[in-house]
Amino acid sequence: MKQGRLLVAALLLATLAGLFWWSNKKEASAMKAPPTPATTKILEVPQDQIQSLTIEKAGSDSLHVRHAQRR
C-alpha cells in the first residue's frame, strides 16, 4: 500500500518537473526575436531602360515620376 503512494508521488513529481521544464523552454523561445524574412526581388530592370514611372492607388491620386534628360 505504501509503495503505491510512493509511486503516485514520484509520477506526480516527474509530471510537474516536466511541465516546469516545458514552460521555461516555451518562454525562452517566445522571448527570442522573430527571424527577419528574406526580401524577394520581384522585378529587375536596368536603370538605363527606365524612362518614367507611374504609381496608382485606388482612391487616391497617381504619382508620375520621370527621369531627367540624360546627356
C-alpha positions in Angstrom: 0.0 0.0 0.0 2.8 2.5 0.9 4.6 1.6 -2.3 1.6 2.6 -4.4 1.5 6.1 -2.8 5.2 6.4 -3.3 4.8 5.6 -7.0 2.0 8.1 -7.4 4.0 10.8 -5.7 7.0 10.0 -7.9 4.9 10.2 -11.1 3.3 13.4 -9.9 6.7 14.9 -9.2 8.0 13.9 -12.6 5.0 15.3 -14.3 5.3 18.7 -12.5 9.1 18.8 -13.3 8.3 18.1 -17.0 5.7 20.9 -17.1 8.1 23.3 -15.4 10.8 22.5 -18.0 8.4 22.8 -20.9 7.0 26.2 -19.7 10.5 27.6 -19.3 11.5 26.4 -22.7 8.4 27.9 -24.3 9.1 31.3 -22.6 12.7 31.3 -23.8 11.6 30.7 -27.4 8.9 33.4 -27.2 11.5 36.0 -26.0 13.8 35.4 -29.0 13.5 37.9 -31.8 11.4 36.7 -34.7 13.5 35.9 -37.7 13.7 38.6 -40.3 12.1 37.5 -43.6 14.3 37.5 -46.6 13.4 40.1 -49.2 12.3 38.8 -52.6 13.2 40.6 -55.7 10.1 40.8 -57.9 11.4 42.7 -60.9 14.8 43.8 -62.0 15.1 46.4 -64.8 18.4 48.0 -65.7 18.5 51.7 -64.7 19.3 52.9 -68.2 16.0 51.4 -69.5 13.7 53.3 -67.1 12.2 56.5 -68.6 9.2 57.1 -66.4 7.3 55.5 -63.5 3.6 55.8 -62.6 2.2 54.6 -59.3 -1.5 54.3 -59.0 -3.5 53.5 -55.9 -7.3 53.1 -55.8 -9.0 56.1 -54.2 -6.0 58.5 -54.4 -4.0 60.5 -56.9 -1.5 58.8 -59.1 2.2 59.6 -58.8 4.2 60.2 -62.0 8.0 60.2 -61.9 10.1 61.0 -65.0 13.8 60.6 -65.4 15.7 63.8 -66.1 17.2 64.1 -69.6 20.5 62.3 -69.9 23.5 63.6 -71.8 
